[in-house]
Amino acid sequence: MRWLIVSDRKSAQGVPLVIHNIGRGAREEDVLFTYPLTGHYRWK
């Protein structure tokens, strides 16, 4: 299972950036629709 955190920043195309550590350490990239979405959660 992969955990992705959606950032408050957006790409040039307007897609929200995602903070993840898949592969080479923590990164903030435009990969929101690269992996299947299996859940949606919000911290209060």
mmCIF file of the C-alpha atoms, coordinates in Angstrom:
data_MODEL
# 
_entry.id   MODEL 
# 
loop_
_atom_site.group_PDB 
_atom_site.id 
_atom_site.type_symbol 
_atom_site.label_atom_id 
_atom_site.label_alt_id 
_atom_site.label_comp_id 
_atom_site.label_asym_id 
_atom_site.label_entity_id 
_atom_site.label_seq_id 
_atom_site.pdbx_PDB_ins_code 
_atom_site.Cartn_x 
_atom_site.Cartn_y 
_atom_site.Cartn_z 
_atom_site.occupancy 
_atom_site.B_iso_or_equiv 
_atom_site.pdbx_formal_charge 
_atom_site.auth_seq_id 
_atom_site.auth_comp_id 
_atom_site.auth_asym_id 
_atom_site.auth_atom_id 
_atom_site.pdbx_PDB_model_num 
ATOM 1  C CA . MET A 1 1  ? 0.000  0.000  0.000   1.00 0.00 ? 1  MET A CA 1 
ATOM 2  C CA . ARG A 1 2  ? 1.271  3.463  -0.833  1.00 0.00 ? 2  ARG A CA 1 
ATOM 3  C CA . TRP A 1 3  ? 0.389  6.556  1.161   1.00 0.00 ? 3  TRP A CA 1 
ATOM 4  C CA . LEU A 1 4  ? 0.262  9.844  -0.693  1.00 0.00 ? 4  LEU A CA 1 
ATOM 5  C CA . ILE A 1 5  ? -0.315 13.255 0.860   1.00 0.00 ? 5  ILE A CA 1 
ATOM 6  C CA . VAL A 1 6  ? -1.891 15.910 -1.337  1.00 0.00 ? 6  VAL A CA 1 
ATOM 7  C CA . SER A 1 7  ? -0.075 19.246 -1.101  1.00 0.00 ? 7  SER A CA 1 
ATOM 8  C CA . ASP A 1 8  ? -1.670 22.695 -1.163  1.00 0.00 ? 8  ASP A CA 1 
ATOM 9  C CA . ARG A 1 9  ? 0.523  23.526 -4.195  1.00 0.00 ? 9  ARG A CA 1 
ATOM 10 C CA . LYS A 1 10 ? -0.493 22.803 -7.801  1.00 0.00 ? 10 LYS A CA 1 
ATOM 11 C CA . SER A 1 11 ? 1.344  21.947 -11.016 1.00 0.00 ? 11 SER A CA 1 
ATOM 12 C CA . ALA A 1 12 ? 1.410  24.273 -14.024 1.00 0.00 ? 12 ALA A CA 1 
ATOM 13 C CA . GLN A 1 13 ? -1.654 22.395 -15.340 1.00 0.00 ? 13 GLN A CA 1 
ATOM 14 C CA . GLY A 1 14 ? -3.561 22.994 -12.079 1.00 0.00 ? 14 GLY A CA 1 
ATOM 15 C CA . VAL A 1 15 ? -3.301 19.447 -10.717 1.00 0.00 ? 15 VAL A CA 1 
ATOM 16 C CA . PRO A 1 16 ? -2.535 19.248 -6.963  1.00 0.00 ? 16 PRO A CA 1 
ATOM 17 C CA . LEU A 1 17 ? 0.994  18.042 -6.215  1.00 0.00 ? 17 LEU A CA 1 
ATOM 18 C CA . VAL A 1 18 ? 1.527  14.945 -4.077  1.00 0.00 ? 18 VAL A CA 1 
ATOM 19 C CA . ILE A 1 19 ? 4.114  14.382 -1.335  1.00 0.00 ? 19 ILE A CA 1 
ATOM 20 C CA . HIS A 1 20 ? 5.390  10.803 -1.349  1.00 0.00 ? 20 HIS A CA 1 
ATOM 21 C CA . ASN A 1 21 ? 8.475  8.697  -0.664  1.00 0.00 ? 21 ASN A CA 1 
ATOM 22 C CA . ILE A 1 22 ? 8.078  6.105  -3.423  1.00 0.00 ? 22 ILE A CA 1 
ATOM 23 C CA . GLY A 1 23 ? 11.518 5.188  -4.678  1.00 0.00 ? 23 GLY A CA 1 
ATOM 24 C CA . ARG A 1 24 ? 14.132 7.858  -3.975  1.00 0.00 ? 24 ARG A CA 1 
ATOM 25 C CA . GLY A 1 25 ? 13.187 9.637  -0.754  1.00 0.00 ? 25 GLY A CA 1 
ATOM 26 C CA . ALA A 1 26 ? 10.546 12.272 -0.088  1.00 0.00 ? 26 ALA A CA 1 
ATOM 27 C CA . ARG A 1 27 ? 9.392  14.269 -3.131  1.00 0.00 ? 27 ARG A CA 1 
ATOM 28 C CA . GLU A 1 28 ? 6.602  16.615 -4.134  1.00 0.00 ? 28 GLU A CA 1 
ATOM 29 C CA . GLU A 1 29 ? 5.476  15.749 -7.662  1.00 0.00 ? 29 GLU A CA 1 
ATOM 30 C CA . ASP A 1 30 ? 2.510  15.647 -10.052 1.00 0.00 ? 30 ASP A CA 1 
ATOM 31 C CA . VAL A 1 31 ? 1.644  11.956 -9.572  1.00 0.00 ? 31 VAL A CA 1 
ATOM 32 C CA . LEU A 1 32 ? -1.949 12.225 -8.295  1.00 0.00 ? 32 LEU A CA 1 
ATOM 33 C CA . PHE A 1 33 ? -3.398 10.057 -11.062 1.00 0.00 ? 33 PHE A CA 1 
ATOM 34 C CA . THR A 1 34 ? -0.353 7.781  -11.554 1.00 0.00 ? 34 THR A CA 1 
ATOM 35 C CA . TYR A 1 35 ? -1.585 5.219  -9.013  1.00 0.00 ? 35 TYR A CA 1 
ATOM 36 C CA . PRO A 1 36 ? -5.132 3.944  -8.396  1.00 0.00 ? 36 PRO A CA 1 
ATOM 37 C CA . LEU A 1 37 ? -7.005 5.861  -5.690  1.00 0.00 ? 37 LEU A CA 1 
ATOM 38 C CA . THR A 1 38 ? -8.349 3.459  -3.053  1.00 0.00 ? 38 THR A CA 1 
ATOM 39 C CA . GLY A 1 39 ? -9.365 5.839  -0.281  1.00 0.00 ? 39 GLY A CA 1 
ATOM 40 C CA . HIS A 1 40 ? -9.822 9.462  0.654   1.00 0.00 ? 40 HIS A CA 1 
ATOM 41 C CA . TYR A 1 41 ? -9.133 10.774 4.145   1.00 0.00 ? 41 TYR A CA 1 
ATOM 42 C CA . ARG A 1 42 ? -8.871 14.243 5.682   1.00 0.00 ? 42 ARG A CA 1 
ATOM 43 C CA . TRP A 1 43 ? -7.155 15.217 8.904   1.00 0.00 ? 43 TRP A CA 1 
ATOM 44 C CA . LYS A 1 44 ? -8.936 17.819 10.991  1.00 0.00 ? 44 LYS A CA 1 
# 
